[in-house]
Each structure stands twice: as C-alpha cells, then as structure tokens.
Amino acid sequence: MKVVIIGGVAGGATAAARLRRLDEQAEIIMIERTGYVSYANCGLPYFIGGAITERRKLTLQTPESFHNRFRIDVRVRQEVVAIARAAHEVIVRDLETGETYAESYDKLILSPGARAVVPELPGVDAERLFTLRTVEDTFRIHGFVEREQPRSAVVVGAGFIGLEMAENLRERGLDVTVVQRGGHVMPSLDADMAAIAHNHLRNHGIDLKLDANVEAFEPQADGSMLTRVEGSEPLSSDMVVLAVGVAPEGTLAREAGLELGIRGSIAVDEHMRTSDEDIYAVGDAVQVKNFVTGDDALIALAGPANKQGRIAADNICGIESRFSGSQGSSVLKLFDLTVAGTGLTEVAARAAGIEAQHVVLSPASHATYYPGSSSMTMKVLFEAGTGRILGAQAIGMDGVDKRIDVLATAIRAHMDATDLTELDLAYAPPYSSAKDPVNMAGYLIENILEGRVEQVDWNRAIAPAGDEVVLDTRTAGEYARGAVDGALHIPLDELREHLDELPRDKRLLVYCQSGLRSYVACRILAQHGFACANVAGGYGFYQETRLDAERRRTDVADCGVAL
C-alpha cells in the first residue's frame, strides 16, 4: 500500500507515524510546502517573546528524524498543485527548482491546514506588516524585532494568536495596541467573561480598541506604520501584526472536485473520508461536527487535528475508527492569568436554539488556609430543565486548566449537574478544596433546578423593576468600599434581626461579593416568606464586568472576603 500525505504539522505528521506503527510494509510519502514538517505551532509567539530561546525547540521532527524512526519519505519545500483522482496521482512542484512531477498513491490524506486571513485593505503588503502562521513567519518577525528594535506595535485581531502576540511583544518592552473589530476579545468567551481579560490586558499596559474597524495601513517615510481605524485617529506604530483569523485551505480539494463544507472547508465523514473513498482529510481544513450541538463547524485546534490524523490512519489500515466531533476546548496564558473554555458559550447556545442558563462562581484554587491560594471566576452553562452541562469558561491565576479539563470530560460524557456533584476528585489542601470548584458548580445548578433559589444576572439587578429592591448582604467594610446605587444594606450575619426593615410587597434581588453569602441570605429570606433572587457572580463580577476593575484574587475566601 502506498499512502501520500499532503501537509505535516499536527494532522499529517500524526497520520504518518500512526500508519507506520500499523503497517511496517506501507510506502508512506509526506509532502510539505514549508521547510518544516512537524513543529510546535502553538509555541511560535513564545519564541518571538523570548520565553522559548532556541529555534531547534520549535521543531518536533525533521525529515531526517522521521526517516530514521519511521522510514517515511518526507519532502519539504515541495507543493502539491493538483490531484488527478482518476489516475490516483498528485502533481508536485519542487519549490527550490520549479520542476514538477507526478506521484501515484493508493490512499491520499489531505492535511493542508488553514491560512492566515489577510483582508483586502490598502497597505496589507507593507514590509512592516506581519502575519503569524508558520515557522518562517516566526523567524521573520523575530528577526525584525531583533534587528530593528521596534518600540511599538499594533496587533489587529484579539483571538488566540493576537492576544499571545500582544502579550509577548509587551513582555519585550513594546508599547502594544490591540484593535478588535468586535465588542470583546476572544470569541470563545462570552462578553461578561471577556471583560475580565480586558481589565487584565489594560492593567498590563495594553491599549485595547474595541468595536474598531481597520480601513487601511500606510507605511510612512520614517519607517513607521499608520493603521487607519474608522471614526478614530490613526494609530502610529513601528510594526503591525495582522491576526484576524484563519481560513481552511480547501483549494486543492475544490479543484479536484471533492465535496466542500462551510467556508470552503473539506467535507468529511466520521471516518475522516472525503467524497472520494480513497482520499481522507484531517486538521484545520476540514469541516467537523460540534460535539454539543451536532451542527457543522470549523474548529482549528491542535488536539482535534492530532486525533483526526490517527483516525484517518486507522481507517486506511482497516481499523474502524470514528471522530465524534469537537467541543473546542482551549486554554490561553494572558500575563498572570489563565483563560480557558470548553463547549458552548451563551451566544453559541442561543444560535443553536438551546435554552441555556448559567451559574457564576468564584472559588479558590485550593484550600484557603494553605498558603498561595487564589480565586478564579467560573461560568458554567447548562440546559434549562435537564441540567445537562453545555459549556464552561474560567479565568484565574491557578487551577483553571484543571477545572476546564474536568468540565470538558463531563460534556463529553453527557453529564448533568448531579453528576458534577458526585465526581470524586483528588483533594489535598495544596491542590484543591474538599468540595472542588467543579462540585460547587454542580451544587449551584442543582439549587436552581430544584427551586431552592431563583437567580438573576446583573442586567436585571442594575435595572430592577418597580416591584423589586436590591439588597447588599456584604459586611460594612465591603459596602463602604463600593456598592450598587440605591441598594439596601444589611450584612448577612445581621439579617435575621432586621427582617422587619425589608419590604414584603417587593421582590428582593440579593447580592454579596461572590454569590455565596447572598445564596444563604436567599434561603433565610425565602423561609421567612420573602420573594427573592440571588444575583449571579456577586459584586466582584459586577466590578469586573460593569466597572472595568480587576478584583483581588490572592488570599481571598470563597465568599469573596479578603483573608
């Protein structure tokens, strides 16, 4: 059997290695148009920033190491320019010599990846404007920074690459402005959670321009760049990084007459097989199913690409293997914070026609009596009525990735809130609490589903109806440092003695710092005949999402009180 693989990196390289492990006799050829066949794509910004200092550490495998270990014929700086399906051949151009040749195949795997989106704007071809997708892009940016010593940069786009570049350029001492067309950074977050990232970016010296539409780039005589933004003063900088997203590389598939998916992606079945039974496709170029909704989706992440490469190789070798979909689990380092998510956001759930609710909690990363704890902010989405976990987002200093990984597993296993409460998770004071944050999320959702408490968000609490009153149950010291205008104030521990001061003809919207004490207050009030609702996330969430202020995260109890 002869297998030709177009493209390396995550999907193609994984498929090649898996094929060899399954079939020692197969002839395997991998053709890669760049000079690097297997590299740490996600590590590229950190080489520019200096966290990774050696070029060789970006390269996971070389053509020589692939051949020595797996006896795979790896050809770099060569590009497949056409697929002749009837003849079972690909047409290859050697980018060094310009010569072309035909290579036959029994099975073909397409792993062309995705390309950086470059909008058709004036000035996008300027020398000081960069995109980051390949190792060559990385070395070009790194070389420019080392040689020219720029003092400022504009980063257009605030997804993963944009924010990672903003952080790494800032760590190198540059003044950095991030320009984002939408209203918040990170489309994988809801707007309220993204607000936490906004505050942190600004506090680390990033100038953040939201709802900003770039119109043109203009190189200046002094070597600087002007970025023209609709309705605003132009931004002057020494360099520009364009990171507005990626688009699937479906050109080969389209020209070969293969069935395409959304945005020109390659349509595949659950076996990663295209509309041609002898051609498979994997990685960022393929259309997949969203695991939670079952809808068609494009999810360009390394984890799914690796899995797909393995699955394609399995099926080529006669092993029944299926890709059941992706839920987009992701994590990002943002200066001192970790930002992570999995599954659906509120926006995505609404678009899919799913009635979703959410809880917001601010648990400590580990037992607060053990030194070094820090609080995180978690938002967990669940299906109304059933409690099925739909998605989660978390931001904090420590322990965020651990909780998102558990919740990603819960989504994959179709767990509901009760399942979260029963998870038996590892505990010791330096690592967690006896009731892990994931357990706590389950308890909060259960309380809502079982009618023990009603919940409202801050949209409702800052604009209460005429028959509603906002009640602050924090301590006097907390209240003195800031409160919601017009709120009544009775500390939780004094509530029972002051019930006669509360209006019984109005619904009480109750908040504390984190939502924990206000839940206790709601239980007291409900059992004394008051109509009440807990305000999700508490005043800390209000500070972050409404006042653009970072909350304190170290040495804070689960209830939000400073230790």
QUIWO-V91063 format. One record per helix or strand of 3 or more residues. SS is the DSSP state (H for helix, E for strand). FROM is the first residue (numbers start at 1). TO is the last residue. Records with the same first field share a line. If there is no record, write none. Layout:
SS->FROM-TO / FROM-TO
//
This chain:
E->2-6 / 27-32 / 59-61 / 73-76 / 78-84 / 89-94 / 100-104 / 107-110 / 114-116 / 152-156 / 175-179 / 207-209 / 214-219 / 225-229 / 235-237 / 239-242 / 246-248 / 279-281 / 288-290 / 330-334 / 337-343 / 356-361 / 374-383 / 388-396 / 468-472 / 507-511 / 532-535
H->9-22 / 41-49 / 55-58 / 63-70 / 135-148 / 160-171 / 191-203 / 251-255 / 262-264 / 283-285 / 302-316 / 346-351 / 400-412 / 417-422 / 437-449 / 458-461 / 476-480 / 492-501 / 516-527 / 538-546
//
